[in-house]
């Protein structure tokens, strides 16, 4: 973005410089730069947003290569349209990490979070790990609308029976008590990105 603010405006060398830097960064964190569309735009002036800009004749268009096939175009809108929807792992066991827990008058305890895998439905008997609290889901809502089921990617709130807001906390994981419920692990492998790196990470370091 902000190609109108480069020196000189709409500079090809500056675009290529940023493209190279970003490609190097995303490669380090596990993405293939060949599968990422790089489009020089000016949001302020609308250049290359919906149609090709005459101010950047050097830009011949973007191309991406991925296992699902190739895609190409010249504008941001085409690059957005070419994004493939993510896989929705509804066949896996339910996992819903809690982002927060609310007490709502007239309703009761409402944990909220994003469904990562599986399906959450009213009537499901869920268990919250690691506290091992089991209860029934009374209702599921997203954007103040009741859902018959929530699938991966949905950010939802769900009302649970006979559990106080003090018993649950952010970070707990909800799962189906009858289908591979979440359990504690002795260890796990994770890919971690540290923002505002302090230069050295040692025991007791807490990122904020």
N, C-alpha and C positions, 0 to 999 in steps of 0.2 A: 504494500500500500504506500501512499504518499509519494508516488513517482514524480509528482509535480514539485516536490520539495528537494529533489536531489540537486547536485551541483555538477554540471548544468542540469536544468529540468529534463526529466524523462531520459536519464542517462543509462545507456546500455551497460557500460562497464560497472556502474554501481549495482545494477540489477544482477549481473553475473557474479559480482563479489558476494552479495547477500545470498544468492542461490547456492554458491559454493559453501559458504559458512553453514547455512541451514542444513544442506545435504550432509555435511560432515557430522553435524550434531545428531540428526535423526537416525543416521546410520549407527552411531554409538549406542543409541537406546533401543535398537532392534528393528527399525523400519527400513524398508528398501526405498532409497531415493527415486528409483526408476518408477515406483508406483505412486509418486506424489506429483501433483500438477503444480507448477510454478507459473503464476500469472502476474505480470507487472500491471498494477492498477493505480488509479487515483480515485478514491472514494469521493473526495470533495468535488472533482470535476466530472466524475463518471467515466473516466477513460478505461476501456477494456472491461467494463462491468457487464453491459448487456450487448454491446457490439464493438467491433474492432476500432481502436483509436488511430486517427491519422497522425497523432503526435509520437507514436512509437512504431514507425514503419519497419524498424529492425526486428521487431518481435514477430516471428512467423507462426506462432501458436505453441500450445503445450501438448505433450504426449505422455501417456502413462502405459506401463506394461505390468500386468499382474497375471496370476494364474487363471483368473476368470476371463481374461482376454484384454485386448488393447482398447484404448480410448484416446481421442484427440479433440482439440477445439482451439478457439482463439480468445474466448472470454471467460470471465469468472462464473457467469451463470451456467455455462456449459460444463465447467469443472465441477460445480456443485451438483448438477444433474447426473454427473458420471460417478458420483460417490455411491458405492454399493451398500445396501443396508446391512448392518451387522447380523451375524448369526444369533438366533434366539434359542439358547439351549433349554427348551422346555422339557426335554426328555430326561434331564438330569435331576438329581435330588434337590429339593427346595433349599435355597440359601438366601437369606435376607439379613444383611448386617444393619443393625439399628443406627440411625443417624441422630435420633432424639426420641423422647417419650413425653407425651402431653397428657394432662388431665383435663378433659373437656366436660363442662357442666351439662348434665342431662344425658351424657353418652358414656363417660367413664374413661378408662385408660386407653390411650391411642398411641402405640408405637409407630414410628415412621421410618422409612428406609427405601432402598432400591432393591428390587428383585434381581439377583445376579443369575441364578439358575432355578429351574423348576417352575411350578405354578402355585400361586396362593389363592385359595378360594374361601368364601364363607363356609363355616362348618369344619374346616381343617383343624385337626388337633395338633397344635404347634408346640415345640419345645424350644426354650431359649437357653443357649449355651453361653458361658460355662455354668450358669446358675442352676441348670437343670430344672427350670420351671416349666410345667406343662399346663396348657389351657386351650380353650376353643376360640377360634376366630368367629366373631359375631357378624362382622361386616368389613368390606374392603372398599376404600374410596381413593380416587385420584382426581385432583382438581375439583373437589366437592361433588363429584359424581360417583354413584355407587357402581361397583364392578362385579360381574359374575366371576371373573378370574383376573388375576394380575400375572403378567408374563415378564421375562427378563427385559430389563430396560425401563420398566415402569417404576416411578417414584410414588409410593402409596402410603396411606395411613390405614391402619386396621384396628378395629375395636376388639379387645379381648376380655374374656369373662374372668371375674374373681381374681384379678391381679392388680395390686396397687402400683401407682406410678413410682413409688420408692423401691420396688422390687426389681425394676428394670433400669438399664442404663445404656448410654451410648457405647457402641462397641460389641454388645451382645449380638449373637447370630441366631436368627429364627430358622427352624427347619421343621419338616414334617416328622412328627414323632413315630410314624409308622413306616417311613421310607428313608432309610439311611440318615438318621438324625445327626446333626453336627456333634462332634466330640473333640475333646482336647487332643493336642499332638505334642510329642516330645520335642520335635523340631520341624522346621519347614524351610523351603527355599523360596526366596522372593527377589524380584528385581526392584531396586529402590532408587529413586531419584531424589537427591538432596538439593534443595534450593538454598541460595545464599550460603554456600559452602564455607565453613569457618577456616578452612585451610588444613585442619587436622581434626579427625573424629576419634574420640577416646571414650573410655567407660564413663557413663554418666551424662554424655552429651544428649541434650534434648532439643530437637528442632522445634521452632515455634512457627 
